[in-house]
Amino acid sequence: MSRPNLYTLVDAAIFILNEIAAHPDFLTLEYYPDLTIGDAQTALSCLKQELEDNQKLDVVP
């Protein structure tokens, strides 16, 4: 069984975090961790940008 593409996994993780952040059950929690969902979203956005930048470098002749 082959592993999914890293870019696909990052997109899925971003989607899942967005769903969690907007979920009514999550919104009602009094949960204040040191690292937030926003921190994780930022980290994944940076990772996605890095993947996109590397892909562009691979295409340049």
N, CA, C and O atoms as CSV, one atom per row, in Angstrom:
chain,resi,resn,atom,element,x,y,z
A,1,MET,N,N,0.854,-1.177,0.000
A,1,MET,CA,C,0.000,0.000,0.000
A,1,MET,C,C,0.902,1.243,0.000
A,1,MET,O,O,1.774,1.384,0.857
A,2,SER,N,N,0.688,2.111,-0.937
A,2,SER,CA,C,1.518,3.317,-1.030
A,2,SER,C,C,0.969,4.411,-0.116
A,2,SER,O,O,-0.219,4.448,0.203
A,3,ARG,N,N,1.868,5.292,0.288
A,3,ARG,CA,C,1.481,6.404,1.153
A,3,ARG,C,C,0.947,7.555,0.317
A,3,ARG,O,O,1.371,7.757,-0.821
A,4,PRO,N,N,0.013,8.309,0.889
A,4,PRO,CA,C,-0.493,9.480,0.164
A,4,PRO,C,C,0.616,10.522,0.009
A,4,PRO,O,O,1.569,10.564,0.787
A,5,ASN,N,N,0.466,11.342,-0.998
A,5,ASN,CA,C,1.357,12.462,-1.241
A,5,ASN,C,C,1.327,13.394,-0.029
A,5,ASN,O,O,0.267,13.617,0.555
A,6,LEU,N,N,2.498,13.944,0.355
A,6,LEU,CA,C,2.573,14.820,1.522
A,6,LEU,C,C,1.682,16.050,1.356
A,6,LEU,O,O,1.044,16.487,2.313
A,7,TYR,N,N,1.636,16.599,0.163
A,7,TYR,CA,C,0.800,17.771,-0.107
A,7,TYR,C,C,-0.670,17.438,0.174
A,7,TYR,O,O,-1.393,18.259,0.738
A,8,THR,N,N,-1.109,16.248,-0.212
A,8,THR,CA,C,-2.478,15.800,0.028
A,8,THR,C,C,-2.751,15.674,1.525
A,8,THR,O,O,-3.821,16.054,1.999
A,9,LEU,N,N,-1.788,15.144,2.259
A,9,LEU,CA,C,-1.951,15.013,3.712
A,9,LEU,C,C,-2.037,16.372,4.391
A,9,LEU,O,O,-2.842,16.561,5.303
A,10,VAL,N,N,-1.216,17.317,3.954
A,10,VAL,CA,C,-1.246,18.660,4.535
A,10,VAL,C,C,-2.596,19.317,4.265
A,10,VAL,O,O,-3.184,19.921,5.162
A,11,ASP,N,N,-3.086,19.203,3.043
A,11,ASP,CA,C,-4.407,19.757,2.717
A,11,ASP,C,C,-5.498,19.123,3.586
A,11,ASP,O,O,-6.394,19.816,4.068
A,12,ALA,N,N,-5.418,17.806,3.782
A,12,ALA,CA,C,-6.408,17.117,4.614
A,12,ALA,C,C,-6.327,17.604,6.060
A,12,ALA,O,O,-7.354,17.809,6.706
A,13,ALA,N,N,-5.120,17.788,6.562
A,13,ALA,CA,C,-4.951,18.259,7.935
A,13,ALA,C,C,-5.499,19.670,8.102
A,13,ALA,O,O,-6.134,19.973,9.112
A,14,ILE,N,N,-5.260,20.527,7.126
A,14,ILE,CA,C,-5.792,21.898,7.164
A,14,ILE,C,C,-7.319,21.853,7.183
A,14,ILE,O,O,-7.958,22.575,7.949
A,15,PHE,N,N,-7.894,21.006,6.341
A,15,PHE,CA,C,-9.352,20.865,6.297
A,15,PHE,C,C,-9.891,20.404,7.653
A,15,PHE,O,O,-10.859,20.964,8.166
A,16,ILE,N,N,-9.260,19.383,8.224
A,16,ILE,CA,C,-9.725,18.840,9.500
A,16,ILE,C,C,-9.620,19.889,10.612
A,16,ILE,O,O,-10.543,20.027,11.415
A,17,LEU,N,N,-8.516,20.622,10.669
A,17,LEU,CA,C,-8.368,21.660,11.688
A,17,LEU,C,C,-9.423,22.749,11.530
A,17,LEU,O,O,-9.949,23.249,12.524
A,18,ASN,N,N,-9.733,23.119,10.301
A,18,ASN,CA,C,-10.787,24.110,10.065
A,18,ASN,C,C,-12.133,23.598,10.558
A,18,ASN,O,O,-12.916,24.350,11.139
A,19,GLU,N,N,-12.400,22.312,10.322
A,19,GLU,CA,C,-13.656,21.718,10.776
A,19,GLU,C,C,-13.721,21.681,12.301
A,19,GLU,O,O,-14.760,21.989,12.884
A,20,ILE,N,N,-12.625,21.309,12.945
A,20,ILE,CA,C,-12.582,21.285,14.409
A,20,ILE,C,C,-12.799,22.680,14.963
A,20,ILE,O,O,-13.599,22.867,15.880
A,21,ALA,N,N,-12.097,23.660,14.420
A,21,ALA,CA,C,-12.182,25.040,14.922
A,21,ALA,C,C,-13.598,25.600,14.818
A,21,ALA,O,O,-14.004,26.423,15.639
A,22,ALA,N,N,-14.348,25.158,13.812
A,22,ALA,CA,C,-15.704,25.677,13.602
A,22,ALA,C,C,-16.788,24.813,14.265
A,22,ALA,O,O,-17.960,25.190,14.269
A,23,HIS,N,N,-16.407,23.677,14.815
A,23,HIS,CA,C,-17.394,22.749,15.377
A,23,HIS,C,C,-18.021,23.336,16.650
A,23,HIS,O,O,-17.308,23.830,17.524
A,24,PRO,N,N,-19.341,23.281,16.748
A,24,PRO,CA,C,-20.018,23.853,17.926
A,24,PRO,C,C,-19.544,23.248,19.250
A,24,PRO,O,O,-19.432,23.963,20.246
A,25,ASP,N,N,-19.266,21.949,19.274
A,25,ASP,CA,C,-18.788,21.323,20.508
A,25,ASP,C,C,-17.432,21.871,20.922
A,25,ASP,O,O,-17.169,22.060,22.110
A,26,PHE,N,N,-16.574,22.126,19.944
A,26,PHE,CA,C,-15.263,22.702,20.252
A,26,PHE,C,C,-15.411,24.136,20.747
A,26,PHE,O,O,-14.732,24.554,21.685
A,27,LEU,N,N,-16.300,24.878,20.111
A,27,LEU,CA,C,-16.480,26.285,20.472
A,27,LEU,C,C,-16.997,26.459,21.899
A,27,LEU,O,O,-16.756,27.491,22.525
A,28,THR,N,N,-17.708,25.455,22.414
A,28,THR,CA,C,-18.246,25.570,23.770
A,28,THR,C,C,-17.253,25.121,24.847
A,28,THR,O,O,-17.487,25.346,26.035
A,29,LEU,N,N,-16.163,24.497,24.448
A,29,LEU,CA,C,-15.163,24.059,25.420
A,29,LEU,C,C,-14.429,25.248,26.014
A,29,LEU,O,O,-14.214,26.264,25.353
A,30,GLU,N,N,-14.062,25.103,27.236
A,30,GLU,CA,C,-13.173,26.087,27.850
A,30,GLU,C,C,-11.789,25.459,27.853
A,30,GLU,O,O,-11.284,25.013,28.884
A,31,TYR,N,N,-11.202,25.438,26.688
A,31,TYR,CA,C,-9.946,24.735,26.446
A,31,TYR,C,C,-8.934,25.752,25.942
A,31,TYR,O,O,-9.106,26.332,24.869
A,32,TYR,N,N,-7.885,25.964,26.717
A,32,TYR,CA,C,-6.893,26.981,26.396
A,32,TYR,C,C,-5.486,26.394,26.449
A,32,TYR,O,O,-4.738,26.664,27.388
A,33,PRO,N,N,-5.121,25.590,25.446
A,33,PRO,CA,C,-3.792,24.979,25.451
A,33,PRO,C,C,-2.706,26.000,25.107
A,33,PRO,O,O,-2.992,27.088,24.606
A,34,ASP,N,N,-1.462,25.627,25.386
A,34,ASP,CA,C,-0.336,26.502,25.034
A,34,ASP,C,C,-0.232,26.677,23.519
A,34,ASP,O,O,0.063,27.769,23.031
A,35,LEU,N,N,-0.472,25.613,22.794
A,35,LEU,CA,C,-0.485,25.675,21.331
A,35,LEU,C,C,-1.932,25.544,20.874
A,35,LEU,O,O,-2.634,24.617,21.277
A,36,THR,N,N,-2.369,26.458,20.047
A,36,THR,CA,C,-3.765,26.496,19.637
A,36,THR,C,C,-3.961,25.888,18.252
A,36,THR,O,O,-3.000,25.578,17.548
A,37,ILE,N,N,-5.209,25.728,17.886
A,37,ILE,CA,C,-5.518,25.275,16.529
A,37,ILE,C,C,-4.971,26.282,15.523
A,37,ILE,O,O,-4.490,25.901,14.456
A,38,GLY,N,N,-5.043,27.552,15.861
A,38,GLY,CA,C,-4.485,28.576,14.978
A,38,GLY,C,C,-2.994,28.398,14.774
A,38,GLY,O,O,-2.489,28.611,13.672
A,39,ASP,N,N,-2.281,28.007,15.829
A,39,ASP,CA,C,-0.844,27.731,15.697
A,39,ASP,C,C,-0.607,26.569,14.731
A,39,ASP,O,O,0.281,26.626,13.880
A,40,ALA,N,N,-1.407,25.527,14.875
A,40,ALA,CA,C,-1.279,24.361,13.997
A,40,ALA,C,C,-1.623,24.732,12.555
A,40,ALA,O,O,-0.957,24.282,11.622
A,41,GLN,N,N,-2.656,25.546,12.369
A,41,GLN,CA,C,-3.028,25.982,11.023
A,41,GLN,C,C,-1.898,26.793,10.393
A,41,GLN,O,O,-1.600,26.632,9.209
A,42,THR,N,N,-1.275,27.655,11.174
A,42,THR,CA,C,-0.161,28.450,10.674
A,42,THR,C,C,1.006,27.551,10.280
A,42,THR,O,O,1.611,27.739,9.224
A,43,ALA,N,N,1.322,26.575,11.126
A,43,ALA,CA,C,2.422,25.654,10.825
A,43,ALA,C,C,2.141,24.879,9.540
A,43,ALA,O,O,3.035,24.702,8.712
A,44,LEU,N,N,0.914,24.423,9.373
A,44,LEU,CA,C,0.571,23.675,8.162
A,44,LEU,C,C,0.584,24.573,6.929
A,44,LEU,O,O,0.989,24.135,5.852
A,45,SER,N,N,0.151,25.811,7.071
A,45,SER,CA,C,0.202,26.749,5.946
A,45,SER,C,C,1.639,26.997,5.522
A,45,SER,O,O,1.935,27.074,4.330
A,46,CYS,N,N,2.530,27.124,6.494
A,46,CYS,CA,C,3.954,27.317,6.187
A,46,CYS,C,C,4.530,26.081,5.500
A,46,CYS,O,O,5.293,26.195,4.540
A,47,LEU,N,N,4.160,24.901,5.999
A,47,LEU,CA,C,4.615,23.662,5.374
A,47,LEU,C,C,4.106,23.557,3.942
A,47,LEU,O,O,4.851,23.172,3.041
A,48,LYS,N,N,2.840,23.897,3.733
A,48,LYS,CA,C,2.261,23.845,2.390
A,48,LYS,C,C,2.992,24.806,1.450
A,48,LYS,O,O,3.262,24.464,0.299
A,49,GLN,N,N,3.312,26.002,1.939
A,49,GLN,CA,C,4.042,26.972,1.127
A,49,GLN,C,C,5.438,26.440,0.776
A,49,GLN,O,O,5.906,26.608,-0.350
A,50,GLU,N,N,6.088,25.808,1.733
A,50,GLU,CA,C,7.406,25.222,1.493
A,50,GLU,C,C,7.328,24.135,0.433
A,50,GLU,O,O,8.191,24.057,-0.442
A,51,LEU,N,N,6.302,23.296,0.505
A,51,LEU,CA,C,6.111,22.252,-0.500
A,51,LEU,C,C,5.878,22.859,-1.878
A,51,LEU,O,O,6.426,22.380,-2.871
A,52,GLU,N,N,5.072,23.906,-1.939
A,52,GLU,CA,C,4.800,24.575,-3.217
A,52,GLU,C,C,6.071,25.219,-3.775
A,52,GLU,O,O,6.337,25.137,-4.974
A,53,ASP,N,N,6.854,25.862,-2.902
A,53,ASP,CA,C,8.102,26.486,-3.345
A,53,ASP,C,C,9.082,25.437,-3.881
A,53,ASP,O,O,9.734,25.657,-4.901
A,54,ASN,N,N,9.182,24.295,-3.188
A,54,ASN,CA,C,10.072,23.228,-3.660
A,54,ASN,C,C,9.604,22.650,-4.970
A,54,ASN,O,O,10.419,22.287,-5.817
A,55,GLN,N,N,8.293,22.558,-5.150
A,55,GLN,CA,C,7.758,22.027,-6.394
A,55,GLN,C,C,8.095,22.971,-7.548
A,55,GLN,O,O,8.426,22.514,-8.642
A,56,LYS,N,N,8.015,24.278,-7.315
A,56,LYS,CA,C,8.358,25.250,-8.343
A,56,LYS,C,C,9.842,25.138,-8.716
A,56,LYS,O,O,10.205,25.253,-9.887
A,57,LEU,N,N,10.692,24.913,-7.711
A,57,LEU,CA,C,12.127,24.782,-7.974
A,57,LEU,C,C,12.412,23.535,-8.805
A,57,LEU,O,O,13.317,23.543,-9.640
A,58,ASP,N,N,11.648,22.462,-8.584
A,58,ASP,CA,C,11.837,21.228,-9.345
A,58,ASP,C,C,11.442,21.396,-10.805
A,58,ASP,O,O,11.958,20.685,-11.668
A,59,VAL,N,N,10.536,22.324,-11.097
A,59,VAL,CA,C,10.033,22.522,-12.450
A,59,VAL,C,C,10.960,23.421,-13.272
A,59,VAL,O,O,11.040,23.279,-14.492
A,60,VAL,N,N,11.654,24.338,-12.611
A,60,VAL,CA,C,12.521,25.292,-13.306
A,60,VAL,C,C,13.674,24.536,-13.954
A,60,VAL,O,O,14.349,23.744,-13.297
A,61,PRO,N,N,13.906,24.787,-15.278
A,61,PRO,CA,C,14.977,24.068,-15.986
A,61,PRO,C,C,16.362,24.445,-15.526
A,61,PRO,O,O,17.348,23.916,-16.037
